[in-house]
Amino acid sequence: MDDIPRDQLSGALRRGAVKKHVAAIHVSGKLTLLQRKLSNVLLLNAYDTLTSQSTFSIDARTLCLMIGYNSNDMDTLKASLRGLAETVAEWDMLDEKGQQEWGVSSLLSYAKLKGGVCEYAYSPALAEKLHDPKVFALINLNIQRKFTSGHALALYENCYRFIRTGSTGWWPMDLFRRLMGLDGSSYYESYKHLNAKVIKPAVAEVNKTSNILIEPETRKKGRAVSDIRFQIKENPQLAILDLDDGRAMRHGPVYGRLREQGVSDRLARQWLSAYGEDQVSAKLNYVQQRKDVKSMVGYLSAALKEDYDASGKPPTPAVPLTRKAERLRRIQAAVEARNPTQRDADKRLFASQIKDDVLRSNFERFGWISPLNIRAIHEFWEDMDPTIFEGIE
């Protein structure tokens, strides 16, 4: 998932309160697998401006791609959005002053589809809770796409936040059923049925599909199972599939300098990926030497995009751009205009259309400037925006 600043979240661990309130936000009702994936993608898309912006948007094609729903069946997407708007989220936790706070809200305050774009919003109270790093569970979209069971994805979400502690802690069985969307079902009040139909299959899928390995443990009161917990450890065989992790990039010195200047995790990795460490480091040195800079992040962004020289101005091109260079410039501008979630989706969509291993490898290495895929890249972006190359002979 996105790329929320992982160093600040400490792997989605809720600092200090992790042993007290296991799941700060409970979701009533039974979310389908599609709805659960959808809610994660919508939250990722909105997260950076969750408390400063009232509405959010994402194009429907990107949305379907990110949840692994490759279909033009908009009715199913509408039904899933309707389900999120009708689903209640409830929280009961200690606030920053130690006072107990209870609240309830629909998962989405509204959603609409218009012109191929999905627009949606959260209630202000829920947005505040979702943006709290002690509450938010970081879910990797590449992993969630692989799940085929809603119960397995629900179990993964509720276990992954405890990867650093190695255990979820004991959950009363009624809370566990609630977390799995099973409260109100008399059939699953029987632990025998719950274990056979939900716990065992969900554990098996989490261990097979995700980057963690979990093992359930139970304790009893008398003859009845009263509590359950899950021991958690990293899955060494599948951790490398966490493609959005950016672990190596985060260990670099330039990344650390960017973070010190207030650059978000997502933006820092985006710049390093697009411009390389040397270029970013050079522009960072330049910006840090400037005086009276009101917004360090904004000035650095402009310096990178416009390639500022020592005078603080973009270099004047000596000759007009060639047709090839102008096409590339327009593609880069189109990429810049899309948000990080959409950029990731665009790359995945284009890569999925490449059948030749050599061509795919070249795209993975060079991205949208891939020389071996240049014609296909032009066609891809022209399909996205038929006017993108207007005026180029």
N, C-alpha and C positions, 0 to 999 in steps of 0.2 A: 504494500500500500504505500504510498507516497509519499508522498514522500514526506512524512512528518519527521521533524528533527529527532533522530533516534538517540543521540547523545543526551538530549534533554529528557527523554522519556525513560532512559535506562532500560531499554528493551521492553517497554510497555509495563514495567514494574511500577506499581503505585507506592511510592515511597512512604514508609512509616505506617500507613494504614492498611497495608496488604494483608495482615493477619486479622484485621478487625472487620472490614466490610469486603467480602469476597467479590461481589459484583455490585458495584454502586448503582448501575442502571439496569433494571429488569425490563424485559419486553414481554408484554402480555400477548396471548394468542399464539397461533402457530404460523410462523413465517415459513413460506416455502423456500426451497433452495435458491430459486431465482430472486425472490424478494430479499433474502439475506445477502446475497452477492450484490444486488442492486443498492441496498442501503449502505454497504461498505464503499462502493465506488462513488456514490453521491457525497458521502461524508469526506472521502479523500479529495474530491474535486473542490469542495467548499472549505476545507480545513484551514487553509492559510488566512482566509479573511472571514472566518466563521463568526467572530464577535464584532467585526467592524462593517459588515455588509449584510443587508437584509434579504437579498435574493441572489440566487446562483443559477448558472445555466451551463449546459453541456449539450453538444449536438447528439442527436439520437443514435446516429451510426456509431459514434465513438462509445456511447454508453453501452450499446449492444455488444460491441467488440470487447470492451473491458470486462464484461461479465460472461463472455464466452457464449453469447446468444447470437448466433449468426443467422438471423431470420428477418424477413420483412414483415413479420406478423406483429403489427403495431397494437393489435387488440390485446395480445398477451402482455406486452409492455405496459399498456394502459391499466390492465387488471392488476399488475404488480405494483404500479405506482398508487393505484387506488387502495390496495391492501396496506401499503405503508402509511397512507394518510388515515386509514381506519384503525391502525394498530397503536396501542397505548404504551408509552414508555413511563416507567415509574422509578423514582429514586428516593432513597432513604439513607442519609449519610451525615457525617459530621462536617460542618463548614470550617473555614479557616480559623474561626474563633472557638471551635469546639462545641458549637451548638448543633443540636440535631435538626436536620432539614428534610422534610418530605415534600415531594412534588410529583405532578403527573402531567403528561403532555402527549399529543399524538406525535408519531415519529416524524411526519412531515406535516407542516401546517397547510401546504397546498402544493400541487404540481400541475403543470400543463405542458402540452405538446403543441407547438405551432411552428410551421415552416421548417420542420426537421430539427427543431431545437427543443430540448427539455428544460423548462424553467421550474424552479422549486424553492422552498424556503422552510426554515425551522422556526419554531417558536423561540423568542429570545431566551427564555429560561432554559430550554433544552440545549440551545446552542452554547450557552455558557458552560453547561455541564459536559457536553461533548468535547469542548475545547480544552477542558482540564486534563493535563497530561497524566494525572493520577488516575483518571477514569478511562481515557481512550486506550483501547487495545489496538496495537499496530498490526494490521493484517496485510500480508503481501498478496497483491492481486495475482501474480503468476501462480501462487500456490492455491488460492481460493478457486481459481478457474478449473482446477483439476478435480475438485470435489464433486461427487455425484449424489451425495446424501445430505439433506439439510441438517439432520441430527449430527452427522460427523463434522460439518462445518461449524455448527453451534458449539460442539465440544472443543474443537480446535481453538475457536475464538476465546472461550472461557479458560482454556488451559495455557495458551501461548503467553498471556500476560504475566504468568508466573515462572517463565523459563529461568529467570535469574535465581529464584528461591528454590527451584527444584521440586516444588509441591504446591498444589492448590490450597492446602489446608483442608480441614474437614468441612464438608457441606452437609447439612441436614437433608434428608431425602426429599422433603417437600420443596426445599430451595433448588435442589438439583433438577427435579421435574420441571420446576418453573423456568430454570435457565434453558432447558431443552425444549420448552414450549409444550410440555405435556401435562401441565396442571389442569385439573378439571376432568381428566380421563380416569375413570375408575379402573379400566383395564391395566393401566400402568401403576396403580397403587400396589400391585403385586410385584415384589422385587424379582421374582422368577420370570415374569413376563417382561419387565423392564430390562433385565440383564440379557435375556435371549434376543429380544427384538430391537433394542436400542443400544445398550452399553457395549456389548461384544462387537456388533457390526461397526459401530462408530469408532471404537478404539482401533479396530483392524484397519479401517480406512485412513484414520489419522496417521497411524504408523507407516502405512504404505505410501501415502500421498504427500505428507507434509514434511517440514524440516524439524519436527520434534517427534520423540517417542514417548508415549504415555503408558502408564500401568495403573489400573484401578486397585484400590484397597478399600475394604469395608469394615465397619464395626457394628456390633449388635447391642440391642437392649433386650435382654431375654432371648427369644428365638428370632426376633425380627431385625432385619438390617435397618439401622437408624441413621447412619452417616456414610458418606463416601468421599474419598479424596483421590487425586491422581498424582503419581510421581512423574516428574517430567525431566527429560534430558534432550540434548540436541541429537538429531538424526544425522550422523556424520556422512551418510551416503547421499542424502538429499539436500543437505544444507547448501551445497554448491549450486543447486537449482534456483536458489533465491536470487534471481538475476537483478533485482532492484536494490539489493543490499548496499552496494557501494562501499563495502568494508575496506577494501584496499585504498580507495580514493580518500576515504576519511582519515586514513593514517598519514597522509602526506602533509608536509609543512605548510604548503600554500593553502590547503583546506583549513588548517588551524588558524591561519592569519585571517582568512575570510570570515570565519565564525567570530573571531575576536572583534571584527569591525561591524558585527551585527547582521551579516549576510545569512539568510536561512540555509538550512541543510540542503534543501531541494535546489535552491538557486546556486549555491556554491558548487554542487556536483554538476549542475547544468552548465555553468561557465567553464569548469575544468574539462568537461567532456567536449564542449564546443570549441574552446580556444586553446586548450593545452596549458600545462602548469607554467611554462616559461612566459607565455603571453600574459596570462592572468597575473603572474608575479610582477612582471614589468609594469603593467598598468596599475597594480596595487601600490608599487613603489612610487609611481608618478602621482597618484591621487593623494597618498599620505603626505607628500611634500607640499601639496597645495594648501593655501590658507583660506580661511573663511568659507569652507565647504559646508553648506547647510545639511546636505544629505549625502553622506559618504557612499551609501549603497547606490543611490540614484546617479551620482557622479561617476562612480566606477562602472555602472551599467552602460552609461553613455560613452565612456572612454573605451570600453571593449567593443561596443557595437559600431562606433564611428572611427575606431582606431586612432584616437587622439595622439598627436605627436607632442614634442616637448613644449610647444606653445599653447597647448591646451585646445587646439582646434583640429578638426579632422583634416587629413591631408588633401590637397587639391589634386584631382586626377590630371595627369599630364596630357592624356588623350581621351577621347570619348570611349566609353565601354564598348567592347565588341558585342555582337549579338549573343554569343555564348555566355559572356560575362554578365550581360544584362539579364538573361534568363536565370542564371544562377543567383543574381542579386534579388530578383523577384521571388524566387523560391525561398531564399533565406528570409526575406521579409514576411512571406506567408507563414513560414515556420515560427518566426518570432511572434506573430500575431496570435498564435494558438497557445493555450495554457499547457503546463507540463503534462497533465494527464492526456490531453489530446495529442500532444507530440509523441508520447509513447505509443498511443494507439495507432497513429499514422505510420510509425516505423514498423510496428508489428503487422499492420495490414499490408504494407508494401512488401515486407519480407516474406509474408505468407504466399504472395503471388509469384515469388521467384522459385523456379523448379530446379535450376542448375546450381550445384554445390559451389562451383567457382564463383558464379555471379553473386550468390548469397553471401559468400565469405567476403567478397569485395565490398558489398554494401555494409556488412557488419563492421568492416574496417574503416570505410570512408564516409558512411552515412549518405546524406543527400548530394554529396559531391563525388560519389562513386563513378569513376570514369567508365567502367564496363556496363553500368546500368543507366547511363545518362539519358538515352532515348526513352526508356521505360519510366524514368523519373519525371521527365517532361510530360509524358502522357498521363501519369498518375496525378500530377498537380493540375494539369489542364482539365482533367475530369473533375477534380475538386472545385476548380474555379475556371470556367471556360474563358474568362476575360483576362486571366493572369498574364498572358503573353501578348496582349493587344498592343499594336504599334511597333512591334519588332518585325522587321522585314524577314 
